[in-house]
Amino acid sequence: MSQPDIIQPKPVSTARKVFAAIFDFLFIFIVAGYLVARLTGGVTEEGFELKGGPAFALFGIVVLYFVVFSRFLGGTLFQRLFGVR
């Protein structure tokens, strides 16, 4: 009896991985940053400004986004869009 062929995934280009990471970071930073600023009163005419606790909260949200999506949900938004995962 012959063994079935094992399908090896195609290697993904480093550029796609880098672009996915950059777009993911910008996406979560802007969206979560604005939401945290809106909740804490840090919205300005130019966008938002976070200092102290709200800035630390944003940092935590960004880290959680990458950890949770990469580990438990099969990849971040842009990793999925760019076919990195």
Residue, then its C-alpha position, 0 to 999 in steps of 0.5 A: m500500500s502506498q503512502p499518500d502524498i503529503i502536501q507542503p504549504k507554499p512558502v510565503s514571501t517575507a514582504r507579505k508578512v511584513f506588510a501584514a504586520i504593518f497594516d495590522f499594527l496601524f489598524i489596531f493602533i488607530v481603531a483601539g486608540y480612537l476608542v480608548a481616547r473617546l472613552t477617556g476624553g483624549v480625542t483632539e481636533e487632530g485625532f487623539e492624544l493618550k498619556g499615562g493609563p490610557a496609553f498603557a491600556l492601548f499598548g495592552i490592547v495592541v499586544l492582546y490583538f496580536v496574541v489572541f488573533s495569532r494564537f487562538l483565531g488562526g491569524t490576524l485580519f491582515q494575515r488572513l487577507f494577505g494569505v500569510r496564514 
